[in-house]
């Protein structure tokens, strides 16, 4: 589990593609100094597992095998050598909980539609898959590229396309990939897990009610 508080910016060192997967190696610096083989690291909000031990010469390298489905459904498929990525280690049971519950299971890929940069903060509008719109709410939590953020605006149910807006302070812009993110860039989206479970529970309740009504 993660909290959406980014610890470091890593740099994509290499990407080795196979038939339907890729081995992505990231220079994560001291962040992975004590990460064991099989340990997890959130990369732009995607929970990835360490599959290779770093060498003594490059102890800060983290390599993960990424399935084709993950490459297609998240922004990891758009990465290239030299790109920066947001990194966060798993949260220990004794750790501080400064963001919100982030599982590292991306629900969909969005797109940066627009940004307004001011001296004191920036507003970003992110287009999201329509099926995720009912799981968003003003003042609710969302993870965008692994960053825990508060929604400042959401699209209306009647809107032709779904979107959300977030506000970012200079500190967040400086320590995440959002600082230099151009319009049109892919954004990994993970909605609040509480919203997902609530929607799932209500779907069973609705089905049960319909069954009763038909008796």
N, CA, C and O of each residue as an XYZ file, in Angstrom:
860
protein
N       0.842     -1.188      0.000
C       0.000      0.000      0.000
C       0.881      1.243      0.000
O       2.000      1.235      0.512
N       0.347      2.310     -0.587
C       1.065      3.576     -0.681
C       0.147      4.693     -0.169
O      -1.028      4.464      0.119
N       0.697      5.888     -0.062
C      -0.121      7.015      0.406
C      -0.191      8.157     -0.594
O      -0.908      9.130     -0.363
N       0.536      8.060     -1.696
C       0.489      9.115     -2.699
C       1.385     10.292     -2.392
O       1.244     11.353     -3.000
N       2.314     10.123     -1.446
C       3.293     11.166     -1.154
C       4.598     10.781     -1.846
O       5.294      9.873     -1.392
N       4.932     11.455     -2.926
C       6.082     11.099     -3.752
C       7.376     11.378     -2.990
O       7.558     12.450     -2.412
N       8.275     10.380     -3.003
C       9.533     10.511     -2.274
C      10.676     11.002     -3.159
O      11.525     11.777     -2.718
N      10.689     10.550     -4.390
C      11.778     10.923     -5.296
C      11.279     10.953     -6.743
O      10.263     10.349     -7.087
N      12.021     11.670     -7.568
C      11.844     11.591     -9.012
C      12.934     10.669     -9.548
O      14.122     10.910     -9.335
N      12.524      9.615    -10.243
C      13.484      8.710    -10.852
C      13.608      9.003    -12.337
O      12.826      9.773    -12.896
N      14.591      8.389    -12.969
C      14.814      8.564    -14.398
C      14.856      7.210    -15.087
O      15.553      6.298    -14.643
N      14.108      7.089    -16.171
C      14.097      5.830    -16.922
C      15.479      5.616    -17.539
O      15.950      6.420    -18.344
N      16.114      4.513    -17.143
C      17.454      4.191    -17.625
C      17.399      3.413    -18.939
O      18.171      3.680    -19.859
N      16.483      2.452    -19.019
C      16.350      1.655    -20.237
C      15.004      0.946    -20.246
O      14.386      0.751    -19.199
N      14.556      0.563    -21.437
C      13.336     -0.231    -21.609
C      13.647     -1.334    -22.606
O      14.021     -1.067    -23.748
N      13.489     -2.587    -22.161
C      13.754     -3.740    -23.025
C      12.422     -4.408    -23.356
O      11.790     -5.012    -22.489
N      12.004     -4.297    -24.607
C      10.720     -4.853    -25.019
C      10.874     -6.303    -25.474
O      11.860     -6.671    -26.112
N       9.869     -7.120    -25.128
C       9.767     -8.482    -25.644
C       8.465     -8.562    -26.432
O       7.953     -7.531    -26.866
N       7.917     -9.758    -26.629
C       6.699     -9.911    -27.431
C       5.526     -9.106    -26.873
O       4.887     -8.351    -27.606
N       5.243     -9.266    -25.580
C       4.099     -8.562    -24.993
C       4.402     -8.124    -23.564
O       3.559     -8.246    -22.676
N       5.592     -7.622    -23.356
C       5.990     -7.120    -22.051
C       7.226     -6.253    -22.219
O       7.750     -6.101    -23.322
N       7.678     -5.693    -21.120
C       8.886     -4.874    -21.160
C       9.555     -4.905    -19.797
O       8.887     -4.957    -18.765
N      10.876     -4.873    -19.805
C      11.653     -4.727    -18.579
C      12.075     -3.266    -18.495
O      12.864     -2.791    -19.311
N      11.547     -2.564    -17.513
C      11.836     -1.140    -17.358
C      12.826     -0.965    -16.221
O      12.575     -1.409    -15.100
N      13.938     -0.325    -16.501
C      14.956     -0.057    -15.483
C      14.972      1.434    -15.186
O      15.040      2.264    -16.093
N      14.909      1.760    -13.895
C      14.812      3.145    -13.441
C      15.951      3.445    -12.475
O      16.254      2.646    -11.589
N      16.570      4.589    -12.652
C      17.553      5.060    -11.685
C      16.786      5.725    -10.548
O      16.312      6.855    -10.669
N      16.678      4.990     -9.436
C      15.900      5.462     -8.293
C      16.783      5.973     -7.160
O      16.275      6.349     -6.104
N      18.085      5.990     -7.364
C      19.002      6.510     -6.355
C      18.942      5.735     -5.051
O      18.764      4.517     -5.045
N      19.093      6.451     -3.952
C      19.139      5.815     -2.628
C      17.787      5.274     -2.183
O      17.699      4.565     -1.181
N      16.736      5.606     -2.923
C      15.393      5.164     -2.526
C      15.280      3.655     -2.494
O      14.487      3.121     -1.719
N      16.050      2.945     -3.315
C      15.949      1.486     -3.386
C      17.153      0.808     -2.740
O      17.420     -0.365     -3.001
N      17.871      1.531     -1.910
C      19.077      0.982     -1.288
C      18.794     -0.287     -0.495
O      19.607     -1.211     -0.490
N      17.645     -0.336      0.175
C      17.318     -1.512      0.993
C      16.149     -2.311      0.410
O      15.542     -3.121      1.111
N      15.833     -2.087     -0.865
C      14.729     -2.812     -1.498
C      15.201     -4.205     -1.912
O      16.161     -4.341     -2.671
N      14.525     -5.229     -1.413
C      14.890     -6.598     -1.727
C      14.327     -7.018     -3.073
O      13.403     -6.392     -3.592
N      14.893     -8.092     -3.642
C      14.332     -8.690     -4.841
C      12.904     -9.134     -4.524
O      12.683     -9.843     -3.542
N      11.948     -8.732     -5.334
C      10.546     -9.024     -5.047
C       9.844     -7.912     -4.299
O       8.636     -7.978     -4.071
N      10.598     -6.879     -3.911
C       9.995     -5.736     -3.232
C       9.236     -4.859     -4.208
O       9.411     -4.977     -5.421
N       8.394     -3.981     -3.685
C       7.525     -3.158     -4.532
C       7.890     -1.688     -4.488
O       8.371     -1.174     -3.478
N       7.652     -1.025     -5.607
C       7.871      0.409     -5.739
C       6.775      0.944     -6.658
O       6.497      0.358     -7.704
N       6.157      2.053     -6.267
C       5.148      2.687     -7.116
C       5.856      3.601     -8.102
O       6.578      4.516     -7.708
N       5.641      3.344     -9.395
C       6.249      4.134    -10.470
C       5.122      4.840    -11.220
O       4.345      4.195    -11.925
N       5.032      6.146    -11.071
C       3.902      6.908    -11.632
C       2.568      6.295    -11.199
O       1.602      6.266    -11.962
N       2.540      5.810     -9.963
C       1.303      5.276     -9.402
C       1.037      3.820     -9.673
O       0.038      3.281     -9.198
N       1.919      3.153    -10.440
C       1.743      1.737    -10.750
C       2.641      0.919     -9.836
O       3.854      1.127     -9.812
N       2.066     -0.001     -9.089
C       2.851     -0.855     -8.196
C       3.626     -1.871     -9.021
O       3.033     -2.718     -9.690
N       4.960     -1.785     -8.973
C       5.822     -2.685     -9.725
C       6.717     -3.475     -8.775
O       7.054     -3.005     -7.688
N       7.097     -4.675     -9.197
C       7.906     -5.572     -8.374
C       9.323     -5.663     -8.912
O       9.533     -5.811    -10.116
N      10.291     -5.572     -8.014
C      11.699     -5.674     -8.388
C      12.007     -7.091     -8.863
O      11.760     -8.060     -8.145
N      12.548     -7.207    -10.079
C      12.821     -8.527    -10.649
C      14.305     -8.784    -10.887
O      14.689     -9.889    -11.269
N      15.142     -7.770    -10.663
C      16.582     -7.951    -10.813
C      17.305     -7.259     -9.674
O      16.895     -6.195     -9.213
N      18.379     -7.876     -9.232
C      19.188     -7.232     -8.210
C      20.087     -6.174     -8.861
O      20.663     -6.420     -9.921
N      20.210     -5.002     -8.233
C      21.103     -3.991     -8.789
C      22.558     -4.428     -8.653
O      22.895     -5.215     -7.768
N      23.402     -3.925     -9.515
C      24.818     -4.251     -9.451
C      25.509     -3.378     -8.401
O      24.979     -2.345     -7.992
N      26.693     -3.805     -7.974
C      27.445     -3.011     -7.008
C      27.836     -1.663     -7.600
O      27.949     -0.668     -6.883
N      28.040     -1.641     -8.901
C      28.423     -0.391     -9.558
C      27.255      0.587     -9.664
O      27.452      1.802     -9.649
N      26.031      0.049     -9.773
C      24.839      0.892     -9.899
C      23.787      0.429     -8.901
O      22.775     -0.145     -9.305
N      23.997      0.663     -7.605
C      23.058      0.163     -6.584
C      21.695      0.840     -6.606
O      20.749      0.353     -5.987
N      21.588      1.958     -7.315
C      20.318      2.684     -7.321
C      19.379      2.303     -8.442
O      18.346      2.947     -8.630
N      19.722      1.249     -9.206
C      18.861      0.842    -10.315
C      17.753     -0.094     -9.838
O      17.981     -0.998     -9.034
N      16.553      0.145    -10.351
C      15.384     -0.687    -10.055
C      14.826     -1.197    -11.382
O      14.532     -0.407    -12.279
N      14.679     -2.519    -11.506
C      14.143     -3.105    -12.742
C      12.878     -3.894    -12.434
O      12.829     -4.654    -11.467
N      11.857     -3.707    -13.263
C      10.595     -4.427    -13.105
C      10.115     -4.926    -14.452
O      10.285     -4.260    -15.473
N       9.511     -6.112    -14.445
C       8.891     -6.651    -15.646
C       7.448     -6.143    -15.703
O       6.702     -6.271    -14.731
N       7.063     -5.574    -16.831
C       5.732     -4.984    -16.966
C       4.977     -5.707    -18.080
O       5.452     -5.785    -19.213
N       3.806     -6.231    -17.750
C       3.002     -6.956    -18.734
C       2.456     -6.017    -19.806
O       2.325     -4.811    -19.597
N       2.141     -6.607    -20.961
C       1.598     -5.832    -22.063
C       0.313     -5.109    -21.685
O       0.101     -3.967    -22.093
N      -0.543     -5.760    -20.913
C      -1.804     -5.133    -20.503
C      -1.547     -3.874    -19.696
O      -2.226     -2.863    -19.875
N      -0.560     -3.938    -18.801
C      -0.219     -2.767    -17.993
C       0.332     -1.654    -18.868
O       0.014     -0.484    -18.658
N       1.152     -2.007    -19.843
C       1.697     -1.009    -20.758
C       0.595     -0.310    -21.541
O       0.669      0.892    -21.794
N      -0.434     -1.075    -21.924
C      -1.524     -0.519    -22.727
C      -2.500      0.311    -21.902
O      -3.022      1.315    -22.384
N      -2.747     -0.098    -20.672
C      -3.786      0.539    -19.865
C      -3.268      1.674    -18.994
O      -4.061      2.399    -18.394
N      -1.956      1.839    -18.915
C      -1.381      2.909    -18.110
C      -0.432      3.738    -18.971
O      -0.170      3.412    -20.129
N       0.071      4.809    -18.379
C       1.006      5.650    -19.093
C       2.407      5.083    -19.179
O       3.278      5.693    -19.798
N       2.650      3.917    -18.566
C       3.977      3.319    -18.640
C       4.340      2.973    -20.080
O       5.518      2.946    -20.439
N       3.338      2.710    -20.896
C       3.592      2.383    -22.289
C       4.100      3.557    -23.109
O       4.576      3.372    -24.229
N       4.003      4.764    -22.559
C       4.470      5.954    -23.283
C       5.848      6.407    -22.808
O       6.385      7.393    -23.314
N       6.423      5.694    -21.838
C       7.725      6.099    -21.304
C       8.844      5.850    -22.318
O       8.738      4.990    -23.192
N       9.901      6.618    -22.174
C      11.095      6.448    -23.005
C      12.313      6.743    -22.141
O      12.203      7.357    -21.080
N      13.453      6.308    -22.599
C      14.693      6.553    -21.870
C      14.887      8.048    -21.604
O      14.746      8.877    -22.503
N      15.210      8.370    -20.361
C      15.410      9.762    -19.975
C      14.209     10.417    -19.344
O      14.339     11.473    -18.725
N      13.017      9.807    -19.486
C      11.816     10.369    -18.864
C      11.904     10.275    -17.345
O      12.455      9.318    -16.802
N      11.359     11.272    -16.672
C      11.283     11.231    -15.215
C       9.982     10.577    -14.769
O       8.964     10.668    -15.456
N      10.024      9.917    -13.613
C       8.843      9.237    -13.076
C       8.751      9.501    -11.576
O       9.761      9.689    -10.899
N       7.509      9.510    -11.070
C       7.275      9.667     -9.636
C       7.488      8.331     -8.939
O       7.024      7.296     -9.416
N       8.190      8.355     -7.811
C       8.495      7.123     -7.084
C       8.051      7.216     -5.632
O       8.183      8.254     -4.982
N       7.514      6.088     -5.139
C       7.145      5.980     -3.727
C       7.317      4.538     -3.269
O       6.872      3.606     -3.939
N       7.960      4.363     -2.130
C       8.087      3.035     -1.545
C       6.799      2.665     -0.819
O       5.979      3.529     -0.509
N       6.631      1.372     -0.553
C       5.482      0.912      0.224
C       5.491      1.567      1.596
O       6.551      1.855      2.151
N       4.313      1.797      2.134
C       4.186      2.415      3.448
C       4.266      1.351      4.536
O       3.453      0.427      4.533
N       5.216      1.446      5.466
C       5.283      0.471      6.561
C       4.128      0.668      7.532
O       3.543      1.750      7.597
N       3.803     -0.370      8.280
C       2.687     -0.300      9.226
C       2.898      0.799     10.263
O       1.935      1.354     10.791
N       4.153      1.109     10.551
C       4.460      2.124     11.549
C       4.679      3.509     10.941
O       5.015      4.458     11.649
N       4.485      3.620      9.617
C       4.766      4.879      8.939
C       3.641      5.896      9.075
O       2.521      5.558      9.458
N       3.960      7.149      8.754
C       2.963      8.217      8.782
C       2.042      8.085      7.570
O       2.462      7.650      6.498
N       0.780      8.467      7.763
C      -0.218      8.349      6.701
C      -0.616      9.759      6.289
O      -1.610     10.301      6.773
N       0.172     10.349      5.388
C      -0.022     11.760      5.057
C      -0.931     12.004      3.856
O      -1.440     13.113      3.697
N      -1.148     11.000      3.006
C      -2.001     11.186      1.836
C      -3.323     10.471      2.010
O      -4.078     10.772      2.934
N      -3.615      9.510      1.115
C      -4.783      8.654      1.283
C      -4.401      7.254      0.799
O      -3.300      7.051      0.288
N      -5.298      6.303      0.960
C      -4.995      4.918      0.587
C      -4.831      4.810     -0.922
O      -5.781      5.017     -1.677
N      -3.619      4.484     -1.352
C      -3.310      4.282     -2.767
C      -2.795      2.853     -2.906
O      -1.813      2.479     -2.265
N      -3.453      2.061     -3.736
C      -3.095      0.652     -3.878
C      -2.029      0.401     -4.947
O      -1.370     -0.638     -4.940
N      -1.868      1.336     -5.845
C      -0.953      1.109     -6.960
C      -1.596      0.318     -8.080
O      -0.910     -0.192     -8.966
N      -2.944      0.215     -8.038
C      -3.703     -0.484     -9.072
C      -4.429      0.571     -9.906
O      -5.515      1.022     -9.542
N      -3.837      0.951    -10.997
C      -4.368      2.043    -11.813
C      -5.695      1.633    -12.452
O      -5.822      0.541    -13.006
N      -6.677      2.528    -12.365
C      -8.019      2.245    -12.895
C      -8.180      2.653    -14.353
O      -9.091      2.177    -15.031
N      -7.328      3.507    -14.830
C      -7.447      3.941    -16.218
C      -6.407      4.994    -16.549
O      -5.709      5.503    -15.671
N      -6.319      5.306    -17.818
C      -5.360      6.312    -18.277
C      -6.108      7.541    -18.747
O      -7.041      7.449    -19.545
N      -5.693      8.683    -18.251
C      -6.290      9.946    -18.646
C      -5.317     10.780    -19.451
O      -4.269     10.298    -19.880
N      -5.673     12.032    -19.651
C      -4.845     12.934    -20.453
C      -4.924     14.337    -19.884
O      -6.001     14.809    -19.518
N      -3.783     15.001    -19.810
C      -3.768     16.395    -19.373
C      -4.380     17.263    -20.467
O      -3.801     17.433    -21.540
N      -5.563     17.808    -20.178
C      -6.289     18.598    -21.177
C      -5.880     20.054    -21.183
O      -5.822     20.690    -22.236
N      -5.592     20.586    -19.987
C      -5.291     22.009    -19.892
C      -4.602     22.278    -18.563
O      -4.804     21.550    -17.591
N      -3.796     23.316    -18.527
C      -3.185     23.736    -17.262
C      -3.085     25.253    -17.224
O      -2.793     25.902    -18.228
N      -3.334     25.800    -16.042
C      -3.199     27.225    -15.812
C      -2.179     27.416    -14.706
O      -2.435     27.052    -13.558
N      -1.031     27.979    -15.033
C       0.057     28.139    -14.074
C       0.091     29.565    -13.544
O       0.185     30.527    -14.305
N       0.012     29.680    -12.225
C       0.086     30.964    -11.549
C       1.319     30.966    -10.646
O       1.916     29.911    -10.432
N       1.712     32.118    -10.114
C       2.886     32.151     -9.237
C       2.732     31.291     -7.984
O       3.704     30.700     -7.513
N       1.512     31.218     -7.444
C       1.317     30.523     -6.170
C       0.757     29.117     -6.301
O       0.890     28.322     -5.371
N       0.144     28.791     -7.410
C      -0.384     27.448     -7.618
C      -0.724     27.250     -9.086
O      -0.761     28.199     -9.870
N      -0.971     25.997     -9.437
C      -1.371     25.670    -10.813
C      -2.641     24.836    -10.777
O      -2.844     24.041     -9.860
N      -3.488     25.016    -11.768
C      -4.701     24.217    -11.906
C      -4.557     23.339    -13.134
O      -4.263     23.823    -14.227
N      -4.766     22.034    -12.944
C      -4.664     21.083    -14.045
C      -6.010     20.418    -14.272
O      -6.661     19.978    -13.325
N      -6.426     20.345    -15.535
C      -7.644     19.615    -15.885
C      -7.240     18.322    -16.596
O      -6.515     18.344    -17.591
N      -7.720     17.209    -16.072
C      -7.376     15.888    -16.583
C      -8.615     15.217    -17.150
O      -9.616     15.068    -16.450
N      -8.557     14.812    -18.409
C      -9.638     14.020    -18.981
C      -9.548     12.600    -18.469
O      -8.461     12.023    -18.439
N     -10.673     12.022    -18.063
C     -10.684     10.680    -17.495
C     -11.683      9.795    -18.233
O     -12.603     10.310    -18.868
N     -11.521      8.471    -18.163
C     -12.522      7.574    -18.768
C     -13.888      7.820    -18.148
O     -13.990      8.023    -16.938
N     -14.932      7.806    -18.957
C     -16.276      8.137    -18.487
C     -16.755      7.219    -17.367
O     -17.529      7.642    -16.508
N     -16.296      5.954    -17.369
C     -16.760      5.029    -16.341
C     -16.214      5.369    -14.954
O     -16.715      4.866    -13.948
N     -15.204      6.210    -14.902
C     -14.639      6.597    -13.605
C     -15.300      7.852    -13.034
O     -15.141      8.155    -11.852
N     -16.034      8.576    -13.865
C     -16.642      9.834    -13.429
C     -17.535      9.687    -12.197
O     -17.453     10.530    -11.303
N     -18.399      8.642    -12.103
C     -19.248      8.523    -10.915
C     -18.469      8.264     -9.624
O     -19.028      8.366     -8.532
N     -17.196      7.934     -9.744
C     -16.378      7.632     -8.572
C     -15.548      8.831     -8.125
O     -14.646      8.697     -7.298
N     -15.856      9.994     -8.674
C     -15.136     11.217     -8.305
C     -16.105     12.211     -7.682
O     -17.296     12.212     -7.994
N     -15.581     13.062     -6.794
C     -16.414     14.072     -6.136
C     -15.527     15.227     -5.698
O     -14.364     15.032     -5.343
N     -16.085     16.429     -5.727
C     -15.349     17.602     -5.264
C     -14.913     17.396     -3.817
O     -15.705     16.952     -2.986
N     -13.674     17.712     -3.518
C     -13.019     17.538     -2.214
C     -12.672     16.080     -1.928
O     -12.171     15.756     -0.851
N     -12.937     15.206     -2.890
C     -12.552     13.814     -2.725
C     -11.095     13.614     -3.107
O     -10.445     14.518     -3.631
N     -10.595     12.418     -2.837
C      -9.196     12.099     -3.128
C      -9.059     11.351     -4.449
O      -9.957     10.620     -4.865
N      -7.919     11.549     -5.094
C      -7.596     10.833     -6.314
C      -6.073     10.740     -6.400
O      -5.362     11.619     -5.914
N      -5.584      9.679     -7.015
C      -4.144      9.552     -7.264
C      -3.898      9.743     -8.750
O      -4.418      8.988     -9.573
N      -3.111     10.744     -9.094
C      -2.760     11.041    -10.487
C      -1.258     10.849    -10.637
O      -0.469     11.563    -10.017
N      -0.866      9.883    -11.463
C       0.547      9.504    -11.586
C       1.159      9.222    -10.219
O       2.330      9.506     -9.968
N       0.329      8.654     -9.344
C       0.790      8.270     -8.022
C       0.759      9.358     -6.980
O       1.099      9.106     -5.824
N       0.359     10.571     -7.352
C       0.339     11.700     -6.427
C      -1.048     11.826     -5.795
O      -2.049     11.921     -6.505
N      -1.105     11.826     -4.476
C      -2.372     12.005     -3.768
C      -2.800     13.461     -3.872
O      -2.091     14.358     -3.416
N      -3.976     13.695     -4.481
C      -4.455     15.046     -4.701
C      -5.927     15.163     -4.330
O      -6.654     14.170     -4.291
N      -6.352     16.389     -4.060
C      -7.751     16.670     -3.741
C      -8.430     17.276     -4.957
O      -7.900     18.200     -5.574
N      -9.599     16.758     -5.300
C     -10.333     17.255     -6.461
C     -10.969     18.605     -6.148
O     -11.683     18.752     -5.156
N     -10.706     19.578     -6.997
C     -11.288     20.907     -6.814
C     -12.500     21.138     -7.703
O     -13.301     22.037     -7.448
N     -12.635     20.319     -8.754
C     -13.792     20.410     -9.647
C     -13.907     19.098    -10.415
O     -12.910     18.428    -10.683
N     -15.139     18.747    -10.761
C     -15.393     17.533    -11.552
C     -16.450     17.856    -12.598
O     -17.235     18.790    -12.435
N     -16.463     17.081    -13.662
C     -17.446     17.303    -14.725
C     -18.846     16.910    -14.254
O     -19.004     16.039    -13.399
N     -19.843     17.555    -14.818
C     -21.230     17.222    -14.506
C     -21.612     15.898    -15.173
O     -21.025     15.529    -16.189
N     -22.605     15.170    -14.603
C     -23.039     13.914    -15.228
C     -23.495     14.075    -16.672
O     -23.401     13.141    -17.468
N     -23.992     15.268    -17.006
C     -24.505     15.507    -18.359
C     -23.413     15.917    -19.346
O     -23.686     16.089    -20.534
N     -22.189     16.073    -18.868
C     -21.100     16.527    -19.746
C     -20.801     15.493    -20.821
O     -20.931     14.290    -20.598
N     -20.400     15.980    -21.991
C     -20.113     15.073    -23.104
C     -18.832     14.273    -22.886
O     -18.668     13.193    -23.453
N     -17.930     14.799    -22.069
C     -16.703     14.081    -21.728
C     -16.389     14.308    -20.258
O     -16.703     15.359    -19.700
N     -15.766     13.313    -19.637
C     -15.506     13.378    -18.196
C     -14.130     13.989    -17.931
O     -13.178     13.749    -18.675
N     -14.038     14.777    -16.868
C     -12.774     15.381    -16.477
C     -12.775     15.696    -14.995
O     -13.824     15.735    -14.352
N     -11.592     15.917    -14.466
C     -11.442     16.377    -13.084
C     -10.402     17.496    -13.079
O      -9.575     17.606    -13.984
N     -10.468     18.320    -12.034
C      -9.468     19.372    -11.866
C      -8.823     19.259    -10.498
O      -9.471     18.897     -9.516
N      -7.536     19.575    -10.447
C      -6.794     19.586     -9.191
C      -5.942     20.840     -9.132
O      -5.564     21.401    -10.160
N      -5.646     21.270     -7.918
C      -4.750     22.404     -7.716
C      -3.451     21.922     -7.104
O      -3.465     21.122     -6.169
N      -2.329     22.397     -7.618
C      -1.019     21.976     -7.130
C      -0.205     23.186     -6.685
O      -0.114     24.185     -7.399
N       0.385     23.082     -5.497
C       1.242     24.141     -4.982
C       2.641     23.981     -5.574
O       2.969     22.913     -6.091
N       3.471     25.024     -5.507
C       4.812     24.947     -6.088
C       5.645     23.774     -5.586
O       6.408     23.195     -6.360
N       5.521     23.410     -4.318
C       6.310     22.298     -3.775
C       5.963     20.996     -4.480
O       6.852     20.203     -4.790
N       4.678     20.766     -4.735
C       4.253     19.550     -5.438
C       4.734     19.565     -6.880
O       5.170     18.542     -7.407
N       4.654     20.718     -7.511
C       5.110     20.835     -8.900
C       6.610     20.568     -9.009
O       7.070     19.967     -9.979
N       7.367     21.019     -8.010
C       8.822     20.880     -8.056
C       9.285     19.462     -7.788
O      10.346     19.056     -8.262
N       8.492     18.694     -7.024
C       8.926     17.364     -6.599
C       8.196     16.230     -7.308
O       8.337     15.070     -6.921
N       7.417     16.549     -8.340
C       6.720     15.522     -9.117
C       6.855     15.837    -10.606
O       7.369     16.888    -10.987
N       6.390     14.920    -11.428
C       6.465     15.119    -12.878
C       5.480     16.165    -13.384
O       5.543     16.552    -14.550
N       4.571     16.630    -12.529
C       3.578     17.598    -12.992
C       4.183     18.973    -13.267
O       3.580     19.781    -13.973
N       5.351     19.244    -12.723
C       5.959     20.553    -12.926
C       6.189     20.884    -14.385
O       5.949     22.013    -14.813
N       6.658     19.900    -15.160
C       6.979     20.131    -16.567
C       6.067     19.356    -17.516
O       6.368     19.234    -18.703
N       4.969     18.839    -17.006
C       4.099     18.000    -17.848
C       3.382     18.831    -18.912
O       2.714     19.811    -18.584
N       3.516     18.445    -20.184
C       2.851     19.204    -21.249
C       1.410     18.759    -21.447
O       1.045     17.634    -21.104
N       0.608     19.631    -21.990
C      -0.767     19.278    -22.356
C      -0.719     18.126    -23.362
O       0.086     18.134    -24.293
N      -1.592     17.140    -23.161
C      -1.631     15.966    -24.025
C      -0.924     14.761    -23.430
O      -1.034     13.656    -23.960
N      -0.196     14.961    -22.332
C       0.536     13.858    -21.710
C      -0.432     12.879    -21.054
O      -1.502     13.264    -20.582
N      -0.037     11.608    -21.034
C      -0.843     10.571    -20.389
C      -0.713     10.680    -18.876
O       0.346     11.023    -18.352
N      -1.810     10.382    -18.183
C      -1.838     10.453    -16.718
C      -2.500      9.186    -16.183
O      -3.610      8.840    -16.589
N      -1.816      8.499    -15.274
C      -2.387      7.321    -14.625
C      -3.383      7.754    -13.555
O      -3.109      8.657    -12.764
N      -4.533      7.103    -13.541
C      -5.611      7.491    -12.628
C      -5.976      6.322    -11.728
O      -6.251      5.218    -12.199
N      -5.975      6.578    -10.436
C      -6.526      5.623     -9.464
C      -7.512      6.370     -8.588
O      -7.128      7.253     -7.821
N      -8.780      6.017     -8.702
C      -9.802      6.684     -7.894
C      -9.772      6.129     -6.474
O      -9.152      5.099     -6.207
N     -10.441      6.818     -5.583
C     -10.465      6.440     -4.171
C     -11.028      5.030     -4.016
O     -12.106      4.727     -4.528
N     -10.299      4.174     -3.310
C     -10.729      2.784     -3.135
C     -12.070      2.709     -2.414
O     -12.844      1.786     -2.663
N     -12.362      3.657     -1.530
C     -13.653      3.650     -0.831
C     -14.802      3.854     -1.820
O     -15.863      3.247     -1.674
N     -14.591      4.702     -2.819
C     -15.623      4.922     -3.826
C     -15.849      3.663     -4.646
O     -16.985      3.341     -4.993
N     -14.770      2.946     -4.960
C     -14.897      1.721     -5.762
C     -15.686      0.656     -5.012
O     -16.572      0.022     -5.586
N     -15.373      0.454     -3.737
C     -16.074     -0.566     -2.964
C     -17.526     -0.178     -2.709
O     -18.409     -1.037     -2.688
N     -17.772      1.117     -2.515
C     -19.150      1.565     -2.305
C     -19.987      1.334     -3.568
O     -21.123      0.864     -3.491
N     -19.417      1.666     -4.724
C     -20.139      1.459     -5.981
C     -20.410     -0.017     -6.219
O     -21.481     -0.387     -6.701
N     -19.444     -0.858     -5.882
C     -19.613     -2.303     -6.053
C     -20.708     -2.822     -5.128
O     -21.552     -3.611     -5.554
N     -20.707     -2.397     -3.889
C     -21.724     -2.819     -2.932
C     -23.113     -2.376     -3.377
O     -24.065     -3.153     -3.299
N     -23.238     -1.142     -3.841
C     -24.533     -0.633     -4.280
C     -25.042     -1.371     -5.516
O     -26.252     -1.520     -5.692
N     -24.138     -1.830     -6.366
C     -24.569     -2.561     -7.555
C     -25.246     -3.873     -7.168
O     -26.205     -4.287     -7.820
N     -24.760     -4.530     -6.118
C     -25.403     -5.753     -5.644
C     -26.744     -5.437     -5.007
O     -27.703     -6.191     -5.169
N     -26.820     -4.324     -4.281
C     -28.070     -3.935     -3.647
C     -29.134     -3.647     -4.690
O     -30.287     -4.049     -4.533
N     -28.747     -2.946     -5.767
C     -29.689     -2.627     -6.843
C     -30.182     -3.890     -7.520
O     -31.368     -4.007     -7.826
N     -29.283     -4.839     -7.758
C     -29.655     -6.101     -8.395
C     -30.633     -6.878     -7.534
O     -31.595     -7.458     -8.038
N     -30.380     -6.885     -6.222
C     -31.261     -7.587     -5.285
C     -32.645     -6.959     -5.272
O     -33.657     -7.660     -5.289
N     -32.680     -5.618     -5.242
C     -33.956     -4.912     -5.239
C     -34.761     -5.189     -6.499
O     -35.979     -5.357     -6.446
N     -34.066     -5.235     -7.636
C     -34.748     -5.508     -8.891
C     -35.329     -6.918     -8.883
O     -36.420     -7.158     -9.401
N     -34.583     -7.840     -8.290
C     -35.070     -9.210     -8.205
C     -36.315     -9.313     -7.352
O     -37.229    -10.078     -7.662
N     -36.352     -8.530     -6.259
C     -37.517     -8.531     -5.381
C     -38.715     -7.915     -6.086
O     -39.841     -8.399     -5.968
N     -38.457     -6.845     -6.818
C     -39.545     -6.165     -7.516
C     -40.205     -7.065     -8.550
O     -41.390     -6.915     -8.846
N     -39.441     -7.995     -9.094
C     -39.974     -8.846    -10.144
C     -40.719    -10.060     -9.608
O     -41.356    -10.795    -10.362
N     -40.632    -10.265     -8.286
C     -41.318    -11.429     -7.698
C     -42.819    -11.166     -7.645
O     -43.580    -12.018     -7.186
